[in-house]
Amino acid sequence: MPHEAERVRLCFRGERSPMDEMKWLQRLKERDPTSAANVVANGQLLMELARDGQVRALHMAMEHMQEDHVLSFYAVRMFRVACYERRLDVLRFMLANGFDLEQTCMRDVLHTLVEKIAQDDEASHDTWQPVLRLLLDAGVDVNWQRPGDLYTVLHVACRSNLYAITYLLLIYGADVNAIALNDDMPLLCAERVNTAVLSPRALASHRELVSLLLDAQARRTWRRPASTSSPPASSSSLSIQSCVTSFASISLGIQLDTTELFEQSASTLFHQ
């Protein structure tokens, strides 16, 4: 049996798949309904502690729980609620104790977080940056494209007119020309923002956002412009070209005449 400290260190490692956990919980419920009920109650308690940022209480609860690890069903919800409540200590605690940010169900964490930021008050947008930095430093893929519209988190930030968040994502390597469904690109998403309903502050932020994307070489489309054939030469240009040709011929004729005259003079000189 693992030592208490070791058990806490591994409590969020998620050694079973969600389907396996459901089967395990069902078997436990059939064999020992009380223990199964305790597992569910403990998971709900941990979610509340994560939401409230009670790291010490969270650690103590993990030490006294009988199960070796938290069900991933609850661990994922704990992590998400800690993100939404900006509980950095809880996030660090979970990451340090085995929580895997690369699991499939966590790939959209940046998208959902940025969408939540967009619903928040404008003045508080900057307060979300530490959470985003923590996730990005922990290895969340900044260019992951979600199923459906194939938006990256940069598309979401640009569509939501989040200048500061866009700036941060670009620092972490977000693809400024990522292509989504219907050829949507971040610059297009930014330019589609309805500026008529924006506050003066949001309008200034929108101008900065578009300027930032353009400075980063953002394009409106990945398609090459259609090639255009050269227009037919006009009659005036043909006339000018004809005059130039005639002048060249006249000049050439003068040159030939001068050459013949020089040869005749030289011949006369040497025969004297």
Backbone as a ProteinNet text record, in pm:
[ID]
protein_1_A
[PRIMARY]
MPHEAERVRLCFRGERSPMDEMKWLQRLKERDPTSAANVVANGQLLMELARDGQVRALHMAMEHMQEDHVLSFYAVRMFRVACYERRLDVLRFMLANGFDLEQTCMRDVLHTLVEKIAQDDEASHDTWQPVLRLLLDAGVDVNWQRPGDLYTVLHVACRSNLYAITYLLLIYGADVNAIALNDDMPLLCAERVNTAVLSPRALASHRELVSLLLDAQARRTWRRPASTSSPPASSSSLSIQSCVTSFASISLGIQLDTTELFEQSASTLFHQ
[TERTIARY]
85	0	88.6	62.4	150.5	145.6	256.2	263.8	165.9	119.7	19.9	67	193	244.8	253.3	293.4	302.4	164.8	66.5	-69.4	-124.9	-97.4	-142.8	-72.6	57.1	134.1	78.7	13.9	-35.9	-188	-253.1	-398.8	-472.3	-411.5	-480.4	-424.2	-356	-287	-382.5	-505.2	-603.8	-560.5	-540.7	-486.7	-589.8	-717.6	-822.4	-894	-945.5	-1024.5	-1160.7	-1230.9	-1364.1	-1459.1	-1453.4	-1540.4	-1504.9	-1376	-1333.2	-1374.1	-1367.4	-1408.3	-1557.2	-1637.6	-1780.8	-1810.2	-1739.9	-1758.9	-1713.4	-1599	-1547.5	-1644.5	-1700.7	-1794.7	-1923.4	-1966.6	-2086.7	-2064.4	-1948.9	-1918.1	-1908.6	-1847.9	-1837.3	-1975.4	-2063.3	-2198.6	-2273.5	-2252.3	-2317.9	-2260.8	-2131.6	-2064.6	-2074.8	-2061.1	-2059.1	-2119.6	-2251	-2318.1	-2269.1	-2235.3	-2189.4	-2057.6	-1964.6	-1835.3	-1852.2	-1941.5	-1966	-2023.2	-2114.4	-2172.1	-2065.8	-1971.4	-1862.8	-1772.3	-1746.7	-1663.5	-1728.2	-1859.3	-1930.9	-1931.2	-1957.9	-1960.6	-1823.2	-1719.4	-1583.8	-1550.3	-1591.9	-1566.6	-1634.7	-1758.2	-1830.1	-1766.3	-1717.3	-1648.6	-1521.5	-1445.8	-1322.2	-1351.2	-1459.4	-1496.8	-1527.1	-1595.4	-1626.7	-1499.8	-1407.2	-1281.7	-1199	-1200.3	-1127.1	-1188.6	-1318.9	-1387.9	-1355.8	-1345.7	-1321.4	-1173.2	-1086	-942.9	-883.7	-943.1	-898.7	-792.8	-670.1	-564.7	-528.3	-513.5	-476.6	-585.2	-710.2	-820.8	-825.9	-793	-789.3	-682.8	-568	-458.5	-496.4	-555.5	-595.2	-704.1	-797.1	-903.8	-847.2	-748.4	-687.3	-615	-556.6	-484.3	-577.9	-701.6	-793.3	-892.2	-889	-978.1	-921.2	-1007.8	-963.1	-920.2	-982.8	-946.8	-809.6	-738.4	-601.2	-593.9	-698.3	-694.9	-836	-843.6	-972	-1018.7	-1146.1	-1198.9	-1176.7	-1137.2	-1108.6	-1231.9	-1351.1	-1475.5	-1475.1	-1430.9	-1427.1	-1300.1	-1189	-1062.6	-1071.6	-1130.5	-1144.4	-1232.9	-1341.4	-1430.8	-1367.3	-1287	-1211.8	-1118.9	-1048	-950.8	-1020.5	-1130.4	-1201.8	-1260.2	-1319.9	-1378.2	-1269.1	-1151.9	-1039	-992.2	-997.1	-964.1	-1064.4	-1192.2	-1296	-1293.9	-1252	-1245.6	-1107.1	-1017.2	-879.8	-806.5	-820.7	-755.4	-620.5	-521.4	-390.3	-326.7	-344.1	-284.9	-342.5	-471.8	-535.8	-484.3	-472.4	-422.5	-280.5	-195.9	-58	-55.7	-141.4	-149	-188.3	-286.7	-332.8	-227.6	-163.4	-59.2	59.3	91.8	204.2	172.6	44.7	3.9	-60.8	-11.3	-43.1	-149	-211.1	-315.8	-255	-315.6	-263	-341.1	-275.2	-340.7	-351.1	-280.1	-279.8	-389.9	-468.1	-576.8	-681.1	-748.7	-838.1	-943.3	-999.3	-1109.4	-1064.6	-933.4	-883.5	-832	-842.1	-785	-853	-979.1	-1052.9	-1052.4	-965.1	-970.2	-942.9	-853.1	-826	-946.3	-1011.1	-1127.7	-1238.6	-1271.2	-1380	-1344	-1217.1	-1174.2	-1182.5	-1137.2	-1142.1	-1287.3	-1373.9	-1515.6	-1575.4	-1530.4	-1577.2	-1521.8	-1396.6	-1336.6	-1415.8	-1458.8	-1533.1	-1664.6	-1720.5	-1846.3	-1825.2	-1700.3	-1668.7	-1657.7	-1651.2	-1637.6	-1505.1	-1507.2	-1386.8	-1270.1	-1298	-1191.4	-1118.4	-1180.3	-1119.8	-1047.3	-1043.4	-983.1	-837.1	-764	-621.8	-599.3	-697.5	-680	-682.4	-721.3	-724.3	-590.2	-501.9	-376.7	-292.2	-281.6	-202.3	-251	-383.1	-436.2	-396.8	-411.1	-373.5	-224.6	-143.2	1.6	34.8	-31	-5.4	-38.3	-152.1	-192.8	-96.6	-58.1	33	171.5	217.7	347.2	343.5	224.8	210.5	200.2	193.2	198.7	70.4	-33.5	-155.9	-124.8	-174.8	-147.2	-222.8	-149.5	-211.8	-273.9	-235.3	-287.1	-382.5	-430.8	-526.8	-656.1	-711.3	-834.8	-949.3	-1051.7	-1162	-1247.7	-1311.3	-1398.7	-1515.1	-1566.6	-1679.3	-1634.5	-1602.2	-1562.6	-1411.9	-1334.7	-1188.4	-1121.6	-1186.1	-1127.4	-1013.4	-905.7	-804.8	-850.6	-779.2	-816.2	-792.6	-701.8	-679	-801	-865.7	-990.4	-1092.8	-1104.7	-1203.9	-1172.2	-1044.4	-1004.6	-1028.9	-997.9	-1017.5	-1165.7	-1243.8	-1387.9	-1450.7	-1389.9	-1442.5	-1379.1	-1294.3	-1230.2	-1145.9	-1067.2	-983	-838.8	-805.1	-672	-561.9	-573.2	-467.6	-447.5	-556.5	-547.3	-482.6	-519.2	-457.8	-308	-268.4	-125.8	-52.2	-111.9	-49.8	-38	-143	-141.6	-34.4	-16.6	87.3	225.9	245.8	373.9	402.7	298.4	314.5	306.1	314.6	325.8	196.5	89.5	-36.2	-18.9	-75.6	-64.2	-159.6	-103.4	-185.3	-260.8	-222.2	-290.4	-349.6	-393.1	-459.1	-591	-617.6	-735.6	-841.8	-960.3	-1071.4	-1176	-1290.6	-1398.8	-1440.6	-1478.6	-1519.4	-1407.7	-1284.7	-1166.6	-1155.5	-1219.6	-1208.3	-1065.1	-1014.8	-881.7	-893.4	-798.3	-810	-837.5	-771.1	-793	-936.4	-991.8	-1131.5	-1224.2	-1194.6	-1277.6	-1275.9	-1159.7	-1149.1	-1225.3	-1216	-1280.1	-1431.8	-1482.2	-1627	-1693.4	-1614.1	-1671.1	-1759.7	-1877.6	-1971.6	-1927.3	-1853.6	-1798.1	-1904.5	-2022.7	-2128	-2179	-2163.8	-2216.7	-2106.6	-1984.1	-1872.9	-1865.1	-1819.4	-1792	-1666.4	-1642	-1519.3	-1393.2	-1389.9	-1272.9	-1259.3	-1371.2	-1367.7	-1334.7	-1380.7	-1351.4	-1202	-1141.5	-996.4	-921.3	-971.3	-909.9	-920.4	-1032.9	-1051.9	-952.3	-929.7	-831.3	-691.6	-659.3	-529.5	-519.2	-630.2	-632	-603.1	-673.3	-652.9	-511	-462.6	-326.1	-223.6	-247.4	-157.2	-149.9	-264.1	-267.7	-197.8	-221.3	-156.3	-5.1	38.9	182.9	245	163.8	211.8	198.4	171.5	159.9	34.7	-71.4	-196.9	-256.9	-319.4	-384	-534.1	-607.8	-752.3	-791.4	-706.5	-732.7	-600.7	-606.2	-486.2	-476.2	-581.6	-583.1	-500.1	-435.9	-361.4	-458.3	-426.7	-514.7	-516	-632.7	-645.7	-554	-483	-391.5	-472.6	-430.7	-499.5	-410.9	-470.9	-394.6	-361.7	-250.7	-208.7	-309.4	-346.6	-444.4	-384.8	-467.9	-416	-359.1	-255.4	-190.9	-285.8	-288.5	-376.3	-314.6	-398.6	-350.5	-242.3	-255	-154.9	-20.3	-22.5	104.4	165.7	79.2	131.2	195.5	132.1	186.1	321.5	332.2	460.1	566.7	527.4	623.7	670.5	576.1	611.7	710.3	686.1	776.7	915.3	921	1050.2	1124.2	1049.6	1111.8	1164.9	1083.5	1126.5	1249.9	1251.9	1367.2	1492.1	1475	1589.2	1641.6	1549.1	1592.3	1667.2	1614.3	1681.7	1819.7	1829.1	1958.9	2056.8	2004.6	2090.8	2139.8	2049.9	2089.9	2197.1	2183.2	2285.9	2418.2	2411.8	2535.1	2603.3	2524.8	2582.2	2645.1	2574.1	2627.6	2757.8	2765.9	2887.2	3001.6	2970.5	3074	3130.8	3040.6	3086.4	3172.9	3130.8	3207	3345.4	3351.8	3480.8	3571.8	3514.7	3594.5	3647.8	3564.5	3608.9	3722.4	3709	3814.1	3944.2	3936	4056.2	4123.9	4043	4099.6	4173.9	4117.5	4181.5	4311.8	4310.5	4428.2	4544.9	4519.5	4627.3	4675.7	4600.6	4644.2	4710.2	4724.9	4794.1	4944.3
-119.2	0	124.2	223.5	339.2	424.7	491.4	586.3	700.1	765.8	871.9	983.9	1028.8	1137.1	1094.5	969.2	918.1	907.3	869.4	855.4	991.1	1095.2	1228.6	1274.8	1241.1	1285.2	1227.4	1112.3	1045.2	1052.1	1132	1123	1165.4	1244.8	1292	1229.8	1117.9	1061.8	998.8	962.6	909.3	781.4	677.5	553	471.4	504.9	433.8	529.8	474.6	556	585	688.2	717.4	598.6	523.3	406.9	300.8	277.9	181.3	227	356.6	408	387.9	406.8	384.5	238.8	149	6.2	-28.7	29.9	4.8	54.9	175.7	232.3	150.8	98.1	15.5	-114.3	-176.6	-300.1	-272.5	-156.6	-120.5	-96.4	-35.7	-10.1	-139.9	-239.5	-369.1	-444.7	-427.7	-500.8	-428.6	-295.7	-216.6	-79.6	-68.3	57.5	175.9	150.7	260.3	318.7	231.4	278.6	354.7	305.6	374.6	513.7	523.4	653.6	747.7	692.1	773.9	828.5	745.6	790.6	910.8	901.5	1011.6	1136.4	1117.2	1231	1297	1214.4	1269.5	1351.8	1301.2	1375.3	1510.6	1513.9	1640.9	1736.7	1681.4	1764.2	1826.1	1746.1	1796.5	1908.2	1895.2	2000.3	2131	2121.8	2241.9	2306.4	2223.8	2276.4	2342.6	2283	2341.7	2474.7	2481.2	2605.9	2718.3	2681.7	2782	2810.3	2737.9	2761.7	2711.3	2610.6	2557.2	2448.6	2491.7	2396	2308.7	2368.9	2291	2189.1	2232.6	2140.4	2031.3	2067.1	1970	1864.4	1908.6	1816.4	1723.8	1778.1	1696.9	1597.9	1640.3	1550	1432.9	1460.8	1354.1	1253.1	1301.2	1211	1114.8	1157.4	1076.4	995.8	1014.2	935.4	796.4	699.4	560.7	524.4	583.4	546.7	601.7	529.7	566.4	690.3	718.8	836.1	887.7	1011.5	1073.7	1026.4	997.3	959.7	1075	1041.8	1146	1231.8	1173.4	1248.8	1371.7	1352.8	1463.8	1547.1	1482.7	1555.7	1659.8	1621.1	1714.7	1832.2	1803.4	1911.9	2000.2	1939.9	2019.6	2117.6	2067.7	2152.2	2264.6	2232.6	2335.2	2442.9	2401	2500.7	2586.3	2528.1	2606.2	2708.4	2670.6	2766.5	2881.4	2846.8	2949.4	3044.9	2992.6	3076.1	3136.7	3110.9	3164.2	3122.7	2995	2940.9	2881.5	2966.7	2923	2819.9	2834.7	2739.5	2599.8	2593.1	2463.4	2401.4	2481.6	2430.7	2376.9	2450.5	2404.7	2276.9	2269.6	2150.1	2028.1	2043.3	1930.4	1888.7	1985.9	1952.8	1884.7	1928.4	1868.6	1729.1	1694.2	1564.6	1476.1	1489	1390.3	1425.6	1543.2	1574.7	1592.8	1527.5	1526.2	1623.8	1732	1831.2	1786.4	1680	1635.8	1534.4	1498	1403.8	1467.4	1383.8	1431.2	1528.9	1502.6	1586.2	1724.8	1750.6	1881.5	1965.6	1915.9	1988.3	2122.3	2133.3	2257.3	2354	2330.6	2412.9	2560.3	2590	2729.8	2794.1	2719	2772.6	2810.9	2718	2744.2	2857.5	2864.8	2970.5	3107.5	3117.5	3245.8	3287.2	3191.6	3224.9	3279.1	3224.5	3275.8	3416.2	3438.4	3571.1	3674.8	3636.9	3729.8	3773	3688.7	3721.3	3805.7	3817.1	3890.8	4040.5	4119.6	4264	4300	4402	4441.5	4472	4536	4578.8	4461.6	4343.3	4227.9	4133.6	4166.9	4075.5	4045	4145.4	4124.2	4030.2	4019.1	3934	3785.6	3752.5	3612.7	3565.7	3658.6	3620.5	3522	3534.1	3435.2	3291.6	3272.7	3137.4	3087.2	3172.2	3132.7	3101.6	3183.1	3158.5	3024.4	2995	2867.8	2750.1	2757.5	2648.9	2636	2748.3	2745.2	2696.9	2739.2	2691.8	2542.9	2493.1	2350.9	2264.1	2326.6	2249.1	2236.7	2313	2308.2	2358.7	2288	2321.6	2447.8	2555.7	2683.3	2682.7	2589.4	2585	2468.3	2406.3	2296.6	2351.7	2279.8	2321.5	2232.8	2296	2218.5	2159.5	2047.3	1987.6	2081.9	2067.4	2150.4	2266.2	2379.2	2497.3	2507.1	2417.2	2413.3	2541.9	2610.5	2732.4	2698.5	2775.1	2774.2	2873.7	2875	2970.7	3114.1	3133.1	3267.3	3315.7	3227.3	3264.1	3314.3	3240.5	3275	3410.9	3434.4	3561.6	3678.4	3659.5	3767.1	3794.6	3689.9	3707.7	3780.5	3762.5	3823.6	3958.7	4007.4	4138.6	4145.8	4042.5	4036.6	4067.6	4195	4237.1	4180.2	4197.6	4153.4	4002.5	3928.6	3782.7	3742.3	3809.4	3781.9	3807.1	3916.3	3949.8	3837.8	3788.8	3680.8	3553.3	3518.7	3396.5	3403.2	3520.3	3535.4	3516.2	3561.9	3541.4	3392.5	3313.8	3169.9	3090.4	3157.9	3087.3	3057.2	3127.2	3105	3139.4	3054.7	3072.9	3182.7	3296.1	3411	3387.8	3285.5	3254.3	3113.9	3068.5	2938	2941.6	2834.3	2828.1	2741	2796.3	2722.8	2691.4	2644.4	2611.8	2736.8	2717.2	2827.4	2929.8	2882.2	2967	3081.8	3066.6	3170.6	3178.1	3300	3325.3	3430.7	3435.1	3527.3	3672.3	3722.2	3861.5	3884.3	3789.2	3800.3	3801.8	3715.5	3710.8	3845.3	3907.5	4037.8	4145.3	4142.1	4246.1	4230.3	4112.9	4092.1	4142.3	4184.4	4236.1	4356.5	4357.4	4467.8	4589.5	4677.4	4793.1	4895.7	4886.5	4984.8	4974.9	4859.1	4840.2	4845.1	4875.3	4874.6	5005.7	4994.1	5112.9	5181	5306.7	5373.6	5295.4	5237.5	5159.5	5034.2	4965.5	4844.2	4876.4	4991.4	5031.8	5058	5123.9	5146.6	5014.2	4921.9	4789.3	4715	4733.6	4667.8	4719.3	4848.6	4904.6	4849.2	4838.8	4783.3	4636.3	4564.4	4422.6	4402.3	4474.2	4460.9	4501.7	4609.6	4655	4551	4489.8	4385.5	4268.3	4224.7	4111.8	4146	4264.9	4305.5	4314.8	4366	4373.3	4234.7	4137.1	3999	3923.3	3995.8	3938.7	3852.5	3887.7	3814.5	3844.1	3742.1	3756.8	3732.7	3785.9	3766.3	3635.6	3586.5	3459.8	3392	3260.5	3184.5	3166.6	3202.9	3182.6	3289.6	3250.2	3346.1	3427.3	3554.1	3634.2	3578.5	3585.6	3534	3611.3	3537.6	3602.5	3672.4	3791.8	3869.7	3879	3862	3870.1	4015.3	4037.4	4173.2	4235.1	4361.8	4425.8	4447.2	4442.3	4463.3	4603.2	4613.9	4743.8	4837.9	4962.4	5061.1	5109.5	5176.5	5226.8	5332	5411.9	5515.2	5453.8	5344.6	5281	5215.2	5160.9	5102.3	5209.9	5328	5437.6	5482.2	5491.4	5530.6	5427.2	5296.4	5190.1	5196.5	5229.1	5239.1	5352.9	5466.4	5579.7	5546.6	5475.6	5437.5	5345.6	5250.8	5158.4	5233.5	5327.6	5404.3	5486.2	5547.4	5627.4	5541.1	5419.1	5328.4	5293.4	5274.3	5240.4	5356.6	5478.9	5596.8	5611.7	5593.6	5606	5503.6	5380	5274	5309.9	5370.2	5410.6	5516.9	5613.4	5717	5656.2	5558.2	5493.8	5421.6	5355.3	5283.5	5382.1	5492.1	5591.3	5650.1	5677.9	5733.1	5635.1	5506.9	5403.3	5395.6	5400.2	5395	5517.1	5634.9	5756.6	5748.4	5690.2	5673.8	5580.5	5470	5373.6	5438.2	5518.8	5584.9	5684.1	5757.6	5854.9	5784.8	5673.5	5597.5	5541.6	5492	5435	5542.8	5660	5770.8	5811.4	5810.7	5851.5	5756.6	5627.5	5529.6	5511.8	5559.8	5545	5670.7	5767.6	5888.9	5869.5
0	0	0	-87	-96.7	28.4	56.7	167.3	142.2	252.6	239	146	166.2	82.3	-63.2	-85.5	-222.4	-284.8	-203.6	-254.4	-297.9	-218.4	-256	-383.3	-395.7	-511.3	-640.5	-631.3	-751.4	-764.8	-681.6	-671.8	-798.8	-885	-1005.5	-1133.2	-1119.3	-1235.6	-1336.1	-1296.8	-1390.6	-1457.8	-1380.1	-1435.6	-1511.2	-1499.4	-1573.6	-1667.6	-1776.8	-1869	-1805.6	-1851.7	-1796.1	-1804.9	-1915	-1927.7	-1824.2	-1804.7	-1703.5	-1563.6	-1539.3	-1408.3	-1385.1	-1487.7	-1473.7	-1441.4	-1508.7	-1481.9	-1340.7	-1300.4	-1165.6	-1059.5	-1080.9	-984.7	-979.4	-1094.3	-1097.3	-1020.6	-1039.9	-965.7	-815.8	-781.2	-640.2	-579.9	-657.1	-608.7	-583.4	-669.5	-651.6	-532.2	-510.4	-402.4	-268.7	-272	-148.8	-177	-169.6	-202.4	-118.9	6.9	93	43.8	7.1	-43.6	-174.7	-260	-386.8	-362.4	-266.8	-233.3	-177.4	-100.5	-45.6	-156.1	-257.5	-369.4	-438.4	-461.4	-526.2	-437.6	-308.9	-216.3	-205.4	-202.2	-194.9	-319.1	-435.2	-558.6	-558.8	-510.8	-504.1	-403.9	-292	-192.9	-251.5	-324.6	-384.7	-485.2	-558.3	-653	-580.4	-466.9	-389.4	-334.1	-285.5	-232.4	-342.5	-460.8	-573.7	-614.1	-615.6	-652.4	-554	-424.9	-320.8	-298.5	-368.2	-354	-224.1	-163.6	-34.7	-56.9	-84.8	-118.2	1.2	117.8	236.4	270.5	266.8	293.2	186.9	65.1	-44.4	-18.1	26.3	56.3	171.5	275.6	391	352.4	269.6	226.3	148	62.9	-15.8	73.7	182.5	272.6	344.3	368.9	448.5	364.7	235.3	150.1	130.2	119.7	108.4	-33.4	-132.2	-269	-304.2	-391.7	-426.7	-515	-588.7	-675.9	-698.7	-741.5	-770.9	-907.9	-920.4	-1051.5	-1149.1	-1270.1	-1369.2	-1397	-1380.6	-1397.3	-1307.6	-1183.9	-1088.8	-1104.1	-1134.5	-1148.1	-1260	-1372.4	-1484.7	-1445.6	-1376	-1334.1	-1227.7	-1141.9	-1044.6	-1115	-1213.7	-1283.5	-1358.6	-1423.4	-1499.8	-1408.3	-1297.6	-1207.8	-1144.8	-1121.7	-1069.9	-1173.8	-1301.1	-1408	-1409.8	-1404.5	-1414.6	-1295.3	-1179.4	-1059	-1038.2	-1132.6	-1127.2	-999.4	-963.8	-844.9	-885.1	-895.2	-943.1	-850.5	-720	-625.5	-644.8	-670.2	-693.2	-822.4	-926.3	-1054.1	-1038.7	-969.5	-948.4	-865.1	-764.5	-679.9	-762.3	-848	-928.7	-1030.7	-1094.4	-1192.2	-1124.7	-1004.2	-931.8	-881.1	-878.5	-825.7	-931.4	-1053.8	-1155.7	-1256.9	-1248.5	-1345.2	-1483.8	-1582.4	-1719.2	-1806.9	-1846.4	-1931.6	-2076.7	-2112.9	-2251.9	-2281.9	-2182.6	-2208.1	-2299.8	-2375.2	-2481.1	-2431.1	-2315.9	-2267	-2222.4	-2222.4	-2179.8	-2296.6	-2417.5	-2530.9	-2556.6	-2520.3	-2548	-2430.5	-2332.7	-2211.4	-2241.6	-2335.2	-2369.9	-2438	-2526.7	-2597.6	-2498.5	-2408.5	-2314.7	-2219.1	-2183	-2091.7	-2158.7	-2283	-2354.2	-2380.2	-2407.9	-2425.7	-2295.9	-2183.9	-2054.5	-2029.1	-2066.7	-2050.6	-2130.5	-2250.2	-2336.2	-2272.1	-2186.1	-2119.9	-1994.7	-1951.8	-1830.4	-1860.3	-1755	-1769.6	-1836.2	-1921.6	-1995.3	-1902.8	-1791.3	-1700.8	-1636.4	-1635.9	-1568.6	-1664	-1792	-1889.6	-1857.1	-1813.2	-1784.8	-1667.1	-1578.8	-1460.7	-1495.2	-1617.4	-1660.2	-1715.3	-1742.9	-1807.6	-1726.8	-1594.1	-1519.7	-1538.2	-1545.6	-1567.4	-1705.6	-1805.7	-1941.4	-1950.1	-1886.1	-1887.1	-1822.2	-1711.4	-1643.6	-1735.3	-1803.2	-1893	-2010.6	-2067.6	-2182.1	-2140.6	-2024.5	-1974.9	-1943.6	-1908.6	-1876.6	-2001.2	-2119	-2242.4	-2320.9	-2286.9	-2367.2	-2508.2	-2608.6	-2748.6	-2788.8	-2813.2	-2845.5	-2984.9	-3070	-3206.9	-3230.9	-3123.6	-3140.6	-3199.2	-3297.1	-3363	-3316.2	-3263.2	-3207.6	-3319.8	-3295.4	-3396.8	-3429.1	-3548	-3588.9	-3674.8	-3611.3	-3689	-3709.4	-3647.8	-3661	-3612	-3521.3	-3465.1	-3369.9	-3379.3	-3274.1	-3167.3	-3055	-2950.1	-2997.9	-3094.3	-3148.6	-3226	-3301.3	-3368.9	-3266.3	-3156.9	-3054.7	-2992.8	-2963	-2902.7	-2997.6	-3125.7	-3224	-3246.4	-3253.9	-3272.7	-3153.7	-3035.9	-2913.4	-2882.8	-2973.8	-2958	-2830.9	-2804.8	-2685.1	-2724.3	-2722.8	-2766.9	-2677.6	-2546.6	-2454.8	-2461.8	-2474.6	-2483	-2615.2	-2723.1	-2853.3	-2848.9	-2787.7	-2774.6	-2701.2	-2592.8	-2515.3	-2598.1	-2671.2	-2751.9	-2860.4	-2919.5	-3021.7	-2961.2	-2839.4	-2771.7	-2756.8	-2733.1	-2713.3	-2843.9	-2957.1	-3084.1	-3155.6	-3123.8	-3195.5	-3343	-3429	-3573.9	-3619	-3659.6	-3696.6	-3826.8	-3902.3	-4028.3	-4027.8	-3912	-3902.6	-3979.5	-4053.2	-4139.9	-4074.3	-4056.3	-3996.8	-4103.4	-4059.3	-4151.7	-4228.7	-4353.9	-4442.5	-4463.6	-4453.3	-4475.2	-4374.4	-4259.4	-4157	-4105.5	-4094.9	-4041.3	-3931.5	-3838.8	-3725	-3763.9	-3867.8	-3907.7	-3952.9	-4027.1	-4069.1	-3948.7	-3851	-3730	-3658.6	-3653.8	-3587.5	-3664.5	-3796.6	-3877.5	-3882.9	-3845.6	-3844.3	-3716.2	-3620.1	-3495.5	-3526.7	-3469.2	-3491.8	-3410.4	-3473.3	-3402.4	-3364.5	-3425.3	-3397.1	-3253.9	-3191.8	-3056.3	-2950.3	-2989.8	-2895.5	-2818	-2694.7	-2614.5	-2668.7	-2633.2	-2680.4	-2645.5	-2526.6	-2486.6	-2572.2	-2595.2	-2676.7	-2821.8	-2869.1	-3007.1	-3024.6	-2927.1	-2932.5	-2926.7	-2844.7	-2835.7	-2968.3	-3037.8	-3166.7	-3269.9	-3270.9	-3364.6	-3335	-3208.5	-3170	-3208.7	-3195.8	-3230.8	-3378.9	-3463.7	-3608.7	-3645.7	-3587.6	-3614.9	-3571	-3456	-3405.9	-3503	-3552.1	-3645	-3776.3	-3826.1	-3950.8	-3933.2	-3820	-3793	-3783.8	-3744.4	-3734.3	-3866.4	-3975.1	-4110.1	-4127.1	-4057.7	-4074.4	-4211.1	-4267.7	-4398.4	-4384.7	-4478.6	-4478.2	-4545.1	-4631.2	-4699.6	-4730.9	-4735.3	-4770.6	-4921.3	-4992.7	-5137.7	-5208.3	-5315.8	-5396.9	-5480.8	-5503.5	-5589.7	-5731.4	-5796.1	-5932.6	-6026	-6112.7	-6207	-6315.3	-6353.4	-6457	-6579.5	-6699.2	-6824	-6854.5	-6923	-6957.7	-7053.1	-7032.9	-7122.4	-7260.5	-7366	-7502.4	-7517.1	-7596.3	-7616.9	-7689.1	-7648.1	-7710.4	-7841.8	-7921.7	-8050.9	-8031.4	-7922.2	-7899.6	-7866.6	-7785.2	-7751.2	-7872.9	-7962.6	-8085.4	-8172	-8175.4	-8255.4	-8203.3	-8067.2	-8007.2	-8037.1	-8024.7	-8052	-8196.9	-8290.7	-8432	-8455.7	-8384.8	-8400.8	-8349.9	-8235.8	-8179.3	-8274	-8334.9	-8429.5	-8551.2	-8601.7	-8718.9	-8686.8	-8567.9	-8528.9	-8518.4	-8467	-8456.8	-8594.9	-8689.7	-8825.2	-8888	-8866	-8921.6	-8862.1	-8730	-8663.5	-8716.5	-8737.1	-8789.2	-8928.6	-9008.3	-9142.8	-9140.2	-9049.9	-9036.9	-8996.5	-8905.7	-8860.3	-8975.4	-9059.7	-9173.1	-9271.6	-9296.8	-9390.3	-9338.4	-9210.3	-9150.1	-9160	-9141.6	-9150.3	-9291.1	-9391.3	-9530.9	-9563.9	-9512	-9536.2	-9473.8	-9351.7	-9282.9	-9361.1	-9413.2	-9489.1	-9617.9	-9683.6	-9806.8	-9779	-9666	-9629.8	-9596.8	-9526.4	-9489.2	-9612.6	-9708.1	-9830.4	-9908.8	-9918.2	-9989.8	-9923.3	-9788	-9712.6	-9733.1	-9733.9	-9744	-9887.5	-9983.6	-10121.7	-10174.3	-10091.4	-10136.8	-10133.8
[MASK]
++++++++++++++++++++++++++++++++++++++++++++++++++++++++++++++++++++++++++++++++++++++++++++++++++++++++++++++++++++++++++++++++++++++++++++++++++++++++++++++++++++++++++++++++++++++++++++++++++++++++++++++++++++++++++++++++++++++++++++++++++++++++++++++++++++++++++++++++

